[in-house]
Amino acid sequence: MFTNNKVVKILLGLFGCLCIAIFFVMQTYSKTSNLLRQNISKNEILQKAEEVFQNSELADYDLRRSIDLDLDNTLSKYAQLYLNNERPGGFYPIGSWSVEWTGTTQTKKEGEIKVHFRVKYDFDGNLIERLESAPHLRRPYNFKNSEAAEEAARRFLHTVNIDTSAITVRNSASSKDDRVLIYDFSFSKPSSISTDLRESYEVNIAGRRITNYSARLIVDSDKVIFPKIHQTSKTVSIIIAIAIWFIIGLFLIGVFIKRLRHDELEFKRACWLGLTGFIIMWLAMAIEIFPQWAGMVLAGGLIGLFTGLGLILVYSVTDSLNRDVWREKEVLPDIIVRGFLRVKEMGAAILDSLFVSGLTLLTFGLLFWLNGQLNLGFIDFDADDHFWIFQGNLALLKNIFHTLIGSLYIGLVLLSFWFAYLKSKVRSNKILIILFAVLINLAGLHLYQIRPTYMAFFLLLPLACFWSYYAFKSNFISIFLSLFTVNFFLKLSLIGNLPNGFFSIPMIFSATFILILFASGTYLIHSKATAKDFEHYVPEYVGRIAERERFLKELEIARTVQLRFLPQSIPEFPHLDIACVCKPAMEVGGDYYDFMPNGNDSLGIVIGDVSGKGVSAAFYMTMAKGIIKTLSKSTSNPKEILTRMNEIFYENAPKDVFISVIYGLFDKENSQLVFARAGHNPVIVCKKMAKKPEFLKPNGLAIGLEKGPLFSQTIEEATIPMEKDDIFVFFTDGVSEAMNKNGDEFGEERLQQIISQNGQCSADDLVNKIAWEVKKFMGKAKQHDDITMVVVKVAG
């Protein structure tokens, strides 16, 4: 991306590795990291908690143990803003370990009840909470009075290393439950750290047993007021980020639906990715829920299923859009998916990702360090994102899985789909990169740890511009590797606080991961094979689109042929008012009509419909036109013309192709219409004096069904006298068989009724009226056949 020189790329990758190492060193020795440093290990906490539990009356119960870490965000914020980012001496429970035992037991009186025991220790190993919930264990002997109970509470505080000489009782209350007296005491004393802080201790006694105890350090809200703009800006930032992702999601679904309708999506690769995502997410949830087997199977499976389905949707639409907008970005992923890893571009992508990851982490590290030194703001830590490293190796595996899924979604949705969509709308690359940088920042980059968010937005805007340019230039492989590395290592920022620090399992994994990336990138960039050596992958839907375009082109050719061979104008003939219409369908049929004038004495009119659709139908329509044109020059007799036409067509056309035709001759001298019908729709005749139009359908086989003898024996000729205002309607089955969305046909009876009601109209008005009624009947239904009609009205 940044250069094509191999040596420079390797050096940039090496520089990225160095930046990552510097990031961890800066984080380990930063004031903020020291603020959260633990002076006691997880194993020591478990040892202390287990000792307390074993000395309780719940030790004999079969309870499930769990351990979790928590962070007091208020104390974290206070220390950074008012204590110069330094860990104060004395009682300051900025974080705590919570060890909990839960289960159920059966009682005669209440049936099954929950049993609960919990202890909490701060990072210095001080007990800050003890909670026991098991009502059936209460004993009906009590202290003589509240003073004796208070003295017992003070003795308990003394056993947990609290100086009781300076504490005072703020509140006390008592109640009675099934002969057991319950005392609640609230003690308080000023903190030695600051006058803004107050130590608070809650002790609950049931009978003679300490059931609940909690110790807190409270920030006096009357003395300390955190700037409201901090919370306001965070809330606004979160709302903006949610709105941006919501809008992107709507556009993504819209593009998905549109491309699905046009058959422009490939699901084969998407399904494999979705299956991988399902397995990874299910494993992550199983680790988190273990050992609750039902939850592991049901909840883990359900969340994994939605994750997999989401990846199928996101990948399929992103892949399709990128191939239209940014085809070069799909070249390397295509090669890798086909199993070819040893290509030069793969090495370049890996080294680019190391450089970008290192530079990004170094930027964050500098901002965190400067924040600690200059007190620019504060770091908003999240216990789930940063304290998991203290939970053990399974937590490491779980977070690897979570980071993989998160990086996939961010890379596909934001950095691939949304960038490609904007590129299709914004012509200027400079404007595109700047616009996308702002969107990256607003979509959540500025929400990562640094507060207040309005300050973080401006501090991280250069980094957002860098990532915008990177996403513009790079392929998805490089982007995904960078996202995973940055996100995972940011969550490891407190790794120096582990008891064995840089020699812990998470650190060994991280170092191994980076070394493997650098080594593989260096090796692959020296590969002889390049992306140009491989054929471009063509998704299956591209072939289907090409076939569809070929088909549409064929239809366009057929439509052009059909319209070109239809009469371009209506001939003028004495005493005849003539109008016609031909509306080709999307699936072009073979409708055909023509006029054969014979001076002012007679006018031949032919209308026909070739079987089949598309180019072949248009071809045989052209063939039929030529035959009739030729035959009409030697004779004007309708029966003779159709008989000879059948012989010629039968000899030259395939046996599965036929034509229905009516040939009529308007004879001016004898004032009559003579016509013959070869398997076509009847002629509708509306006589001036008749009550309703009638259908005339003399016998006749369609052209091309039989060689000749049977055709000539079957075909009949009909003669109809013409009078003023008589109407003759010739039409194809596209009129009578037009369907609405319910599948109902327009029908010949409805056509007959329209002609009867509009007999006073001119031929042109009648054609338009019938065409409008057919269109209204069809509604939004698709037109599947040509609509062709010729109307002749005797003018006088």
N, C-alpha and C positions, 0 to 999 in steps of 0.2 A: 504493500500500500504506500509506504513512505519512500521506498527506493527499490530498485531492481537489483542492486549490487548485493551479491551473496554475503560478502564480508561485512558490509555495513548492516545488513539485516541481522546477522549473527551477533554483532556488537550491540545493536539495539535490543535484541532479546536478552543479552547478558546484562545490559544496563537495566532492563525491566526486572530481572532477578535481583539485582543489587538494590533497586528501589523497594522491592518487597521486603528484603531483609532489613533495610533501614526503617521501613514502616513498623515492623515488629519491635525493633530496638527502641524507636521513639515512643511507641505505645507502652512498652514495658516500663520505661523510666519516666513517663510523663506524670505530672501531678494528678491528673484525672484518674489514671490507672492506679496510682498509689492510694487514692481515695477509696477505692473498692478492693484494696488488697486484703486477703484473708490471713489471719494469724493462726488459723486452725484448719486442718484438712477435713475433707468429707468423712474419711474413715474415723477420725477422732470424734467428729460430731455424732456419727452413728454409734460409736462406743458409749459416749456420754448419754445419748438418748435411750439406748438399750438398757443401760444400768438403771435409769429412772423408771423405765417401763417395767422392768423385772421386779422392782420394789413396789409396784402398784398392785392393787387387787385385781387388775385385769390381765395379769401376766399369764394366767392359766387358760385364757380364752384363745381360740383359734382365730386370730386377727391378721389381716393383710397389711404389711408395712409399705409405705411409700415415702419418698423424700423429694423435697422440692426447694428451689431457691427463690427468694423474693427480694425486691428492692424498694426501699422507701424513697419515692421520687421527690417528695418534699424536702427531706433531709439532704438528698443528693443535690438538688437545686440550691438549697440554702448554703451548703458548704462551698459550692462553686461561685456563688454570687457574693457571699459575705465572709467566708473563711479562707479566702485566697487559695481555693482548690486544695487545701491541706487537710489531712485526716487529723481531727483534734484528739487530744488525750481525753480520758474519761469516757462516760457512757454516751455513745453515739451510734445507735443501731441502724446504720445506713442500709445494711442488707442483712438477711437472716436465712438460716436453714430451717425448714419445717419438716419434722419427722412425724408421720401420722400412722396410727393403727386403726383400722376400721373393720367392722364385721357386724354380725347379728347374733342374737341369742334368744332362746325361748323362755318365757316366764308363764307361770300359771295364771296370774292375774291379768297381764296385758298382752299375752301371746308373744309374737316375735317383735323384738325391739332392737334398735340400732345401738351398737357399742362403739364408742369413739374415744380415742386417746391421742393427744397431740402435744408435742413439745417444740419450742422454737429456741434457736440459739443465734446470737449475732455473730459477726465475723471475728469477734474476740473470744468467742466461746461462752459468753454470758447467757444464762437462761432468761429469756424475755417473754416466754409464754408456756403455760402448762394448762391443758384443758382435758377434763375427764367427764365423759357423758355416759352414765350407766345408772339410771334411776333405781334399779332393784338392789344396788349395792349400798344404798344409804342405810345407816343404822340409827335407831330411835333413841340415841342418847346425845344430849346437847350440853353446851356450856351453860353455866349458871346464869350468866348475864352477858351483855354486849361487851363490857370491859374485858372480860376474860377472853372473849372471841377476838377482840382487837389485839390483845397481848399475844395471842396465838398467831395472828396474822403478822405481827411485827417480828416474832421469832422466826417465822418462815422467811421473811424478807432478809433477815440477818443470815440465814443459812445459804441464801443465794448471793451473798457478798454485797448486800446493799446496806449502806450506812443509814441506820434508822434514827440516828440522833437528830437529824435535821428535817425529817419528814413530818408532815402534818396531815391530819385526816381532813380531806375536803368534803367527802360525803360518806354517809353510812346508812344502811337500811337493813331491815330484817323482815322475814316472812316465815310462814309456817306451811309445810307441805307434808301431810300424812305423819304428823307428830314430830317431824324433823324441822328444827329451826335453821333457817338459811340466812347467813349474814353476807352482805356485800359492802366491802370497804374500798374507798378510793383515797389513796395517799398521794401526796405531791411534795416536791421540793424544787428549789431553783437549780438550774444546771450550772456546773462549774465552768462550762465552756463559754456561755454568753448569757447575758440578761434577757436576751430574746427567747431563750429556750427554757422549758420547764419539764422536769422528769415526772412522769405519772405512773402510779402502780395500782393495779386493780387486783383485789384478792376476794375470792368467793369461798365461803365456808358452809358446808352442809353437815349439820350435826357437829362432829369434831374433825371432819376431814376437809383438807384443802382440795376443792374440786376445780377451781379456775384461778389462773394467775396470768397477768399480762403486764409487761413493762414497756412504756413508750416514752419517746422524747418528742415533746410537742412544741411547735413553733408558735409563739404568741402572735396571733393575728392582729392584736391591737398595736403591737410594736413593729412588726415586720409586714410590709405590704409588697408582695411581688408585683412588678409592673403588669397592669392588666393587658397592655399591648402584647405581651408575650403569649398569653393564652388566646387572645383575640386573633392574633396573626396565625397561630397554629390552627385554630378552628377554621379560619378562612382558607388557609392553605389546604387543609384536609378536604374541605368542601370543593375547592377548585380541582384538586387532584381527582376526587371521585367523579366530578362532572366531566372532566376530560376523558377518563377511562370509560365512563358511561357512554359518552358520545362516540368514542372509538368503537365500543362494543356494538352500538346501533349501526354504525356504518359497516362494520365487519359482517354483521348478520344480514344487512341489506345487500352487500356485494355477494355474500354466499348464496342467498336466495336467487339473485339475478343470474349468477353464473351456473347455479344448479339448473335453473330453467333452460338455460342455453346449452346445457351439457358441456360446460367448460371446466369441470372439476375432475381430478383424479383421486380416487380414494384408496388405491392399493397401498401406496407408501404411507398415506395418512393413517390407515388402519394399523399398520405395523408400529408406527409411532404412538398411536393411541393405546395399543396393547402394552407397549413398553411403559408408557406413562401410568397406565392402570396398575401394572405390577409394582413399579417404583413407589407409587403413592400408597398402595395397599400395604407394602412392607413398612413404609414410614409410619403409617397409622397403627399397624400391628405392634411395632416396637413401642409406640407411645401408650397403647392401651394394655399391652401385656401385663399380667397374665389373664385378663378377662377374655376368655376364648370367644364368647358370643359377640362381644363388642369388636374383637379383632376380625371376626368373619363378616359380621353384618355391617357395622359402621365403617370399618376399614374397606370392605368390598364396595359399599355404596359410594363412599368418597372417591375411591379409586376409579369406579365406573364413571362418575361425572368428570373426573380429571381426564380420563382417556377419551371420552366423547368430546370434551372441549378441545383436546389436542387434535382430534380428527377434523373438527370443524375449522379450527384456526389454521392448521397446517394446509389443508386442502385449498382454502381460499387464498392464503398467503402465497403458496406455491403458484397458483394459477395467475394471480395478479402480478407477481414478480416476473413471470415469463412474458407477460405483455409489456411491462414497464421497464424491467431491469433484467433482461435475459442473461447478461453476463454474470449476475450474482448466483445463478443457479448452476453454473458450469461445474464448479468444484463439488458442491453437494451431490450433483448427479453422478460424478465419477466415484465418489466415496460410497454412495449407496449401492453402486454396481460392484463394489468390492475391491476397487483399485485405490490403495492408500499411498503407494510409493510414487507420488508425483511431486514435482518441484513446488507447485502452488500450495500443496498441503503443508510443506515445511515453512513456506513464507507465511501462511495463515497462522501457524502456531507461534512463530517468532513475533509476528505482529501483535498477537494477543498477549504475549508476555510483556512486550514493551508498553502497550496500552494499559494493561492491568497494573504494572509496576508504577507507571506515571500517575495513574488514578489513585492508587493506594498511597503513594508518596504525598500527593496533594491533600488527601484526607488526613494523613498523619501530620503534615505541617499545620493544617488548620486546627486539628485537635491540640497540638503542642502550643501553637500561638494562643489559642483560647485559654489554655491553662496558665501561660506566662503573662498574658496581657489582660485577662479577664474580659474578653470581648463579649462573652455571653455565657452559655453553659451547654453541656452535653447532655442530651436527653436519652439516657440508656433505657433499653427495654430488656427486662429480665429474661424473656423467652429467647431473644436474639443473642444475648451476650453471656448469660450465666449457664447456658447448657454445657459449656466445656468442663464445668465442675461435676457433671452428672455421670461421667464414665464413657466407656467405649461405645455402648449402644446409642447413647445420645449423639456421638460423633457420626455414626452411620445414619441415624434418623435425619440429622441436619444436612448431611451430604445429599440424601434423597430429596429433602425439601428444597434445597438450593438448586438441584438439577431441574426440578419441575418449575420452580419460580423463574429460573434463567430461561428455560424454554418458552414460557408464556411471555415474559417481557421481551425476549428477542424476537419472537414471532409476531406478537401483536403490535408492540410499539415500534421497535427498531426495524422491522421488516414490512409488515402490512401497512401500518400507518404512514411510514416514510414513503413507501411505493405509491400509496394512494395520493399523498400530497404531491409527489413528483409528477403524477399524471395530471395534476391541476395547476401546478406552479411552473412556469417556463424558465424563470431565472434560477440557476443553481445557487447563486449567492443568497438570494432572498429565501430560497428553500432551506438552506443550511442554517441561516439565522433563525428563521421561523421555527424550525424543528428543534433547535437548541433551546429556545424559550419553552416549547412544549415539553421537552424532556425535563427541564427544570421544574415546571409547574406540575408535571405528572407525578412527581415524587422525589426527584433527586435532592431538592432543597429540604425535604422532610427528614433526610437521613441524619439523625442525632443532633446536628448543630442547631442551637436556638439562640435568639429568636429567629423564626423562619424568614422574616423579611430581610434580615442580615444574611442568612444562609443563602437566600436566592441570589443576591449580588455576589457573594463570595464564590459560589459554585457556578456562576454563569460562564466564566471562561472554560471550566471543565465540561460544561454542557455543550459549548461550542466545539470543543475538541472531540467529544463523543459524537456529535452530529456529523462532523466531517468524517470521522472514522466510520460511522454507519453508512455514510454516502459512498465511501470508497471501498469498503470491505465486503466480503461475503459472509453468509450466515455462520459458517464454521468458526471463523475468527471472532465474530461478535459473540457467539454463544460461549466460547472458551473464556473470553474476557469477562463476560457477565458472571459466569460461574466463579472464576478466580476472585474477582473483586468482592462479590457478595459473600462468598464463603470466608474469605480472609478478614473482611470487616467484622464478621461474627466471631472471629478468633482474636479480636483486638485485646482481650484481657488474658491471653494465654500465659503471659508472664506472671500472672497471679497464681497459677497452679503451683503446688508444692515443688514439683520437679521441672516446672517452667519449660525451657527450650528442649528438654529431653522427654517431654510427655508424648503420649501416643498421638494426640492431634497435631503436635508440632512435627513429629517424625513423618506423619502422613503428608502434611503440607510440604515439607522439604522434599520428600520423595516425589510428590506430584509435580513440583516445579522442576526438579532435576530431570524427570522423565520427559516433561514438555520440552525443555531446552534441548536435551539430547536428541529426542525424536525430530524436533524442528531442524536442528543442525544437520542431522543425517539426511532427512528427506529433501532439504533444499539443494543437496548435491545430487539428487536423482536425475538421471538422464531423461526420464519420461516427463512430459509436460501435458497440460490439459489439451493442447492442440493435437496431440497424438491420438486422441479418442474421439469417436463419433459423438456428435451431440445427441443427448437423450431426447426422444420425442414422446411425450405422454400419449397415452391411448386416446384421450379426448381430442388431441390435436388432429389425429387421423380421422376421428369422427367428424370434427369440424370441417376438415378438408373435403371429406366425402359429402357432407351437407352442403358446403359451398359449391362443390361440383354439381350436385343435384339442383341447387337453386340456379346455378348458371345454365344448366340444361333447361330448366323451366323457363328462364328468361329468353333463351334462344327459341324455345317452342312458342312462347307467347309472341315474340317478335315475328316469327314465321307466320303464325296464325293471323295476326293483325295485318301483316303486310299483304297477305293474299285475300283478305276480305275487301269488298268494294270500298273505295275511298270516297265515293259520292253516290247518291241515289239518282238513277236516271229519271228524266222527265218523260212521262208518257201521257198522251191525251186522255182526259177523263179519269185518270187514276191518281189517287192521293196515296203516296207510299211513304212509310216510315219503318225504321228498323233499329235494333239495338243488339249489341253483343258485349257482354261483360265477362271476360275470362276469369276463371277461378285461379286460386294459388296453384292448385294442381291442374295444370293446363290440360283441357280436354281437346277434342277434335271437332268442335262445332264449326259449321261452314254454311255460308249462304252466298248467293251470287245472283246477278241479273244478266239475262241474255236478250238484249233488244234485237228486234228484226224490223228495223225501220219504224214506221208508225202503224204497222199492221198488227203486230203481236209483240208480247213481252214474256220471255221465259223467266221464271223465278225458281231457284233451287235452294233447298235448305237440307242440311244433313248433319250427322253426328258419327264420327269415327270412333270405334271401340278403343279402349285404352286411354292413356294419358301421357303427357310429356312429349319428348322429341319425336318418338315413333308415331304418336297420334298426329302431330303436326305434319310429319312427312307424308303419311297416307292421305291426310286432308289435301295436301298439295297435289298428290298424285290424282286424287278424285277430281279436283278442280280442273286439272289438265285434260282428263278424259272427257268430262262433260263439256268443257269449252270446245274441244275438237269435234265431238259428236253433234253438238247443237248447230254446227256450221253445215252439216250435211242433211239434217232432218230436224223438224220441230215437234215431232210426235213424242209426247212424254213416255208412253209405254215402250216405244222402240228405243229411245235414248237409254232408259234404265236397263232394258234387256241387254243391249249391246255393252253397256257399261259393266254389267255383272260379268259378262264373258271375259272382258279384258282384265278386270280387277281380279277375278278368280285365278287367272293364269299367272298374274304377276305379284300377288300378295300372299303372305303366309296364310295358312288355313284357319288360324285362330283370330284373324283380323277381319272385321266386317264393318259395313257402313249402313246406317239407316238413312233413307233419302226420300224426299218428296220433290217431284218436278212438276211444276204447274205452268200452263201456257195461257196467258190472258189474250183472248182473241177479240180484237176491237171490231172487226168486220161482222162477226157473228154474235157479238156481245155475250161471250161465254168464257168460263174457265174450264179448261181441260187439264186434269192432273192424274198422275199415277203415284202410288205410295209403295215404297220398298221397305216395309217393316218399321216405318217411322211413326211418330205421334200423329194423331188425326189432324185434319184441317178443320178449324172452327169457322163456321159460316153463320153470319148474323144477317138474315134477310130483313128488309125493312118492315115487311108485313107480318113476319113470324113473331110468335109470342116470346120465344127464347132462342138463343144460338143453338145450333146443332153440330154434332161431331160427325165428320165424314171420314170414313176409313175403309176405302176399298182394299181388297186383298192384295198381298204382295210380300214376298220374302225379302229380308235384308240383303244388300249387295255383298257377295263374297261367301255366302253360306252354302251355295250349291252351284255346280258347274254351269247349268244353263237350261236343260229341258224342263225340270220342275219349276224353275224360276219363271220361264216364259209361259208355262201353263197356269201358274198361280196368279201372276200379276194382273191387275184389272185397272181400267181407266174409268174415271168419272167425269161427267160433264155437268156443269152448273150454269144456268143462265144468269147474267149479270144485270142488275137494275140499279138505278140511282140510290145511293146511300147504303148499298150492300157492303158488308165488311167481311174480309177474309183474313184469318189469323193463322200464320205458320209459326210453329215454335218447336224447341227441342225439350228434352226431358229435364234439362236444368231449371226450367220454369215450373213445371208441374211437380217435380220431385224435390224442390227446395225445402229444406228442413229448418225448424226452429230448434232451440236448445233442448226441447223435450223429445225430439225425434219425430215430431208430427210433420207430414208432408203438406205442401201448399195445395196440391190436388187440382185436377182438371175441373171439378165442379166449382171451386172458388174462382178459377179463371173464367169459366163460363158466366158466372154471376157478375163479375166485374165488367165483362164485355157487354152484357145485357143492360147494365145500369148506365153505361157510358156510350151507348150507340150513337148519340148525337155529336160526339166529339170528333175532331179531326184525327187522322191516322197518327200524327205526331203526338197529340195529347193523349190518345188511347195507349200508345206505347209507353209514354212516361208514367201514366196512371198505373198500368199493370206492373211496370218495373218498381215503382214506389211501393205498391202494395206487397210485392214479393219481398222487398227489402225490409219493410215494417214487420212482416210476418216472421222473417228470419231473426230479427233482433240482432243480438251479438253473436249468434251462431256462425260458424265458419262456412264460407261458400265452397262447396266441394266440386261443383260442376259448372261449366259455362252456362250462362243464361243468354240465349239467342232467340230473337223473335222478329218476324217481318209482318207488318200489318198493311193491308191494301184496302182502301175504301173507294168505292165507285163514286166519282164526283158528278157525273152527268153525261 
